Structure formats: C-alpha cells, structure tokens
Amino acid sequence: MTVSRIDKNPETMTMVITAEFEAPIAGVWRLWADPRLLERWWGPPGFPATFEQHDLTPGGQITYFMTGPDGGDRFDGTWNVVEVEALRRLVIEDAIVDDDGTPSDGNSMTRMEIDFEAVGATTRMIVTTYFDSIEGMEQAIAMGVLEGMKACFAQIDALLPELV
C-alpha cells in the first residue's frame, strides 16, 4: 500500500507523508527501533544506509551514513532523539553532518515527527517534517527529498513478511 497521501504546507513549513502498511503496528514500529531493519529501508535505492549508533531513548542519538551507488560518495547524518512513545510516536531532530560530525550549514530539515496508528489490520505511519524556512523546504523538495522518502517507504513492503 505504502504512500497514500502527501501534503506540503508552505505556511507551516511542513511536509506530511502518510503511508499505510499491511502489518501490525508493532512490526512497523520495529522498522525504526531495530537498526538492522532500518538499514534495509532508510535511504533511497542505490544509497544503502549503515547505522553506527542507535540509542532510541529521549536524549539519545542515532548516527548513520549512506553510501552512493559507486561506493565513493558518503553522506553522514545524525538524529537527536527528542521523544519516544513506543508503538505510537517518535520525534527526532535531523542533521546532515560534515566529515568531522558537525552539522552542515544549510540543513533544511530540522525535525521529524513520526506517528503510528492502527487502522484495522493495517498500520498508518504519518511522518511530518518541519523545515527551518520556506526556502529550505523548497530547496529540499527541488533536490528530491520527497521522491527519496517515497522510494524509502516503498522498500518497506519487501520487509513486511518478516514483521508479522
């Protein structure tokens, strides 16, 4: 089923992606809670992710990098974990980082709120991304963030049989 709705709101500087999965809520939650599962879907096809640190507790940090298709390009990221309510909600502050681990200037995505809802036998996952400016939002969308997120979510379908 995957992505069912996309809303972009320049007034609130948000992008909301709603996806639905044929899996119980506990299984969809595991996609974020288990770093080995997260590696299998986070990052668009051709840009595999490796999670080095994964502390999914309030105040914790999650660090990862994605490797480009030719193996030479590396893109590092860090998530500061703000809020965790298992099976219901996850809030992280997102930053792309330089080689030394410091946040890059111009990072346009600053916060993601991920909410999980059971809808009958399916699970709805709502990812709200907050941008720091309209320009940053427009730039991220122009650079393909929306297509990248849709491609990431599409990879979840292949993992669903393992989650049931």
FENDA-V856078 format. One record per backbone hydrogen bond with DSSP energy under -0.5 kcal/mol. NH is the residue of the N-H (numbers start at 0). CO is the residue of the C=O. If there is no record, write none. Layout:
NH:CO ; NH:CO
This chain:
1:19 ; 3:17 ; 4:17 ; 6:15 ; 8:13 ; 12:8 ; 13:8 ; 14:128 ; 15:6 ; 16:14 ; 16:126 ; 17:4 ; 17:15 ; 18:124 ; 19:1 ; 20:122 ; 22:20 ; 26:23 ; 27:23 ; 28:24 ; 29:25 ; 30:26 ; 30:27 ; 31:28 ; 32:28 ; 33:29 ; 34:32 ; 36:33 ; 37:33 ; 38:34 ; 39:35 ; 39:36 ; 40:37 ; 41:37 ; 46:43 ; 48:38 ; 49:64 ; 51:49 ; 51:62 ; 52:62 ; 54:60 ; 55:53 ; 56:54 ; 58:80 ; 59:56 ; 61:78 ; 62:52 ; 63:76 ; 64:49 ; 65:74 ; 66:47 ; 67:72 ; 70:67 ; 74:65 ; 75:96 ; 76:63 ; 77:94 ; 78:61 ; 79:92 ; 80:59 ; 80:78 ; 81:79 ; 81:90 ; 82:90 ; 84:88 ; 87:84 ; 88:84 ; 89:113 ; 90:82 ; 91:111 ; 92:79 ; 93:91 ; 94:77 ; 96:75 ; 97:101 ; 100:97 ; 103:95 ; 106:103 ; 109:107 ; 109:129 ; 110:129 ; 111:91 ; 112:127 ; 113:89 ; 113:111 ; 114:112 ; 114:125 ; 115:87 ; 116:123 ; 118:121 ; 121:118 ; 122:20 ; 123:116 ; 124:18 ; 124:122 ; 125:114 ; 125:123 ; 126:16 ; 126:124 ; 127:112 ; 127:125 ; 128:14 ; 128:126 ; 129:110 ; 129:127 ; 130:12 ; 131:107 ; 136:132 ; 137:133 ; 138:134 ; 139:135 ; 140:136 ; 141:137 ; 142:138 ; 143:140 ; 144:139 ; 147:143 ; 148:144 ; 149:145 ; 150:146 ; 151:147 ; 152:148 ; 153:149 ; 154:150 ; 154:151 ; 155:151 ; 155:152 ; 156:152 ; 156:153 ; 157:154 ; 158:154 ; 158:155 ; 159:155 ; 161:158 ; 162:158 ; 162:159 ; 163:159
